Amino acid sequence: MNTPFYVFMKLLPKNAASRIFGIVTRLRIPVFSKLARDIFAAHYQLNMDEAEYPLNHYRNIGELFIRRLKPGARPIADSEIVSPVDGVLSQTLTFDSNQEMIQAKGKYYTLKDLLRDDELAKRFDGGAFATIYLAPFNYHRIHSPVKGELVGASYCPGTLWPVNVGSVERVEGLFCINERLTSHIRLEDGSEILVVKVGATNVGRIGVVYSDDLLTNAGKIPRSGKRMDWKPEGKVSFEKGGELGRFEMGSTVILVVDKKIRERHPDLFKGRLGQAVKVGEAL
């Protein structure tokens, strides 16, 4: 049975509403913006001790949400693959011939549907994936899980359903219908990893450090077609733990590794299933 909230969200123009909400979070209205910031920080019990600046430095909720951390707040583990975000590793699975991925109990989707690219999906046959959910209180910068070079990026237009437990359990193919921005990274030995950043209700913006033009739900990227591919003009390299992008509210990261990486690390992701993870921690 559909709940009133589900019916409301189904009817709501989620992208437009999220863009308006984003504008509100970035307002700099004397007293109001700072009061909203303080209420947000108190409600979600943000850990400001690890933030780069004290709470009063941030002029609104928008700035607070994408706050950076103090240097050294997230040590980088001596491991090939580390967590790109703070969150909870909620799902993981090794790919079979169908490249089936689990969304929630009884709900599945496929890698080719997530990427909207059959050819790219085939390159990850025999690999594995992990889903990491970020709550509103989490740090929302995204970091590279590996040392490697950017192959390219892709944008899949879509809607902006919430990605909380209720929506994940109810909305079929949620991660395949919400809009998303994927970074494709190649390691030194030629193995590959995808960092799929999934948008969500309220603001819905995803940005990356390697292109100011790749900013979702901001009117910068054409929404026509099922997918837009982007290639860097020059070499773009990342250190493990280096900043990759940010969520401006939301959301979820899906890591996809190829067969080479899975074979090197057969227990990758499994030991952290259901656990909270932080940027730089071994997966």
N, C-alpha and C positions, 0 to 999 in steps of 0.2 A: 504493500500500500504506500502510495506517495505521500510524503509529509507536506504540510503547508510550505515549509522552507524550500523543499525541492521544487514544488510547483512555482513558487515565487522566483527562484533562481532560473528555472527553465524559461520563464517569460521575460525576465529582466534582460535588457540589452547590455550584456556583461562587459563588453569591451568599452563601450561609450561610458557606462557608469564608472568603470575602473579608471578611465582617463580623467573624468571629472574629479573623482576621489583623489587621484594623484595631484591634480592642480591644487586642491584644498590642502594636502599635506605639505606642499611646497610654498604656501603663502607665508609672508613675513608681516603679519599684522601685529602691531604692538600689543602686548599683554595676551591677546587671544592665542597667537601661535606658540608662545612660550608656555602658556597654561596647558594647551593641548599636548605639547611635548612632555610636560611634567606628569600629566595624567597617564599618558601612554607608557612612560618609563615606570611609573609606580604600578600600574595595572599589570604589566607583563614582568615586573620585577627584573628589569634589565641589570646586568652586572656591569656597572660603570667603572668599577675598579680596574678592569682590563681594557677599557676604551682609551683611545689616543688622547682625548680631551675630556674634561669634566662635563657634566650634563649641561651647564649653563652656556657652554661654547656653541651648542647646536641651536640654530635659530628656529627650527620647526621639526615636525615629526619626520619629514622627508630626509633631512640632513642626519638626524639621529639614527634613522633606520639603516643608512648605508655607512655608519661610522666605521672607521678603521680601528685596529687594535694597537696597543703599545708594542713597540719592537720587542720581539722575544716572547710575546704572550702565547704564541703557538709554535713550540719547537717542532722541527721537521724530523721525522723518524728516519733511521737508517734502513729504509725499505724501498723497493722499487716503486710501489704503488702506495700513495697515501690519500687520506680523505681530502677532497677538495673543499668541503664545507663543514660547518657545525650542523648537526642534525641527528636523526635516528635512521639507521640502516634498516629499512622495513622489509625489503624483499631482495632475494638473490636466487639465481638459478643458472645452471650450465645449459647452453643451447643444445637442443637436439636437432634433428633434421628440419623441423618446422620453425626453429628459432622462436619457440614460444616463450613468452614472458608473463609472469604473474603480476596482476594488478592488486588483487585481494582474493580472499577465499572464494573460489568458484568463478573468478573473473580473470580472463587471459587476453593477451593481445600479442602481436608479432612484431619483430624488429623491423621488417619491411614496412609495416603500417606506421610504426613510430617515426621512421626516417623518411617515408614516402620516396624511397629510392631502392629498388630491388638490387641493383648492381652493387651499391655500397653495402647493403645488408649481407650479401653473399660473402663479402670479404671478412665477415665476422662469424662465419660458420665454425662451430666447435668452440666458440668463445664463451663468455659469461657476462652477466650484468648484475648491477646492484642499484637499488633505488634508495635515495637518501632524502628524507622529508625534513624541511626546515620549518620550525614553529616561529611565531612572531617574535618571541624573545631571543631567538638565536642571532648570532652575528651573520650578516647576509652578504659579505663579500665572498666571491668564488675564486678558488686558487687551482693552479695546475696540479693534478695528481701525480705527474711524472716529469722528468726532464726530457724535453723533446722539442720538435719543430712543428709549427702549425702548417697543416696541409691545406686547410680551408675551413669554411664555415657554411652553414645553411640555415635558412629561416623557413619555417612551415607556418603559414597563417592559420589561425583557428580562433576558437572562442576562449573564454577565461572562466571556466568553472572553478569553484574552490577545490583545493586538493587535500582537504581534511579527511579524516577517517570516514565520515558519513558519505561524502561524495565519492571517494575511492571505492567504497563498497556498493554504491548504488549506480553510478553513471558508467555505462558500458564504454570501454575504450577511451577512458578519460584522458590519458596521456597522449592519445593519438588524435584527439579533437581539440585539446587546448593548444594554443600557439607555443612554439618552442624555437630555441636557437641552439644550434649544435656546433661545438668546436671539435675539429678532427685533428688529432695530434699523432705524429710519428716519432717513435723512439729511435735511438741511435742504431739499433740492430734491425730496424725495419718493421718491428711490431707496431701495432696501432691501438689507439684508444679514442673513444668518443665521449665527450662531456655534453650530455643533452640537458639543457636548462629549460624547464617547463614553467610557463607563466601561470598565474592564478588570479582570481578576483581581487579587486582593490589595487589600483595602480597598474599592475601587470607588466611593468617595464623590466626588461632584461638588457643590460649593457655589457660590452666587452672592452677590454683595454686596447685591443689592436685595431679598432675602427669606431670612430664616433658615429658613423652612419648606421651601424648595426645596433639600433636602439628600438626595441619592440614597443608596440602600443603607444607610439609617440608621433605617428604620421610621417616618419622618415623612410620607412620601408614599404614598397608597393605590396598591397595585399592580394593582387591578382595572381592566379595560378596556384598550384598546390605546394610549390616549393621554389625558393630562390637560393642559388648557390653563389658563394663569394670566395674569391681567391686573393691572397695577399700579393702586393706588387713586388715585394722583396722578402727576404728571409725574416721570419718572426720566430724567435726561440723563447722557450720558457725554462726556467729552473724549477725543479720540484718544489712546490709550495709558493711559487711566484704568483702574483695576482693575475687572474684571468678575466674576471668580470664581476658583476653584482646583480642582485635582485633588488628592485625598488618595491618592496612588499612581495610576499610569497617566498619560496615555493618548493620546488622539488628538482633534484639533480638525478639523472640516470646515467651511471657509468657503464660503458660497454667496452670490453676488452676482447682482443682477438685470440685465436687458438694458441699462438706462440706464448702469449702472456699467461693464459690459463694453464698451459702445460708446465711452464716454469713455476707456477704458483697454484697447484691443484686445489688448495684449501682457501684460495683468495675469496674474501668476503664472508665465508661461512662462519668464521669464529666471531664475527661482529654482528651477526643477524639479531635484530631486535634490540640492539644496544645503541646508546648515544655515542656519537663519534665527534671528534673535533678536527679542524684543519690541521694537516700535518701528521696525524696519527696513522700508524700502519693499518692497512686493511687486510 
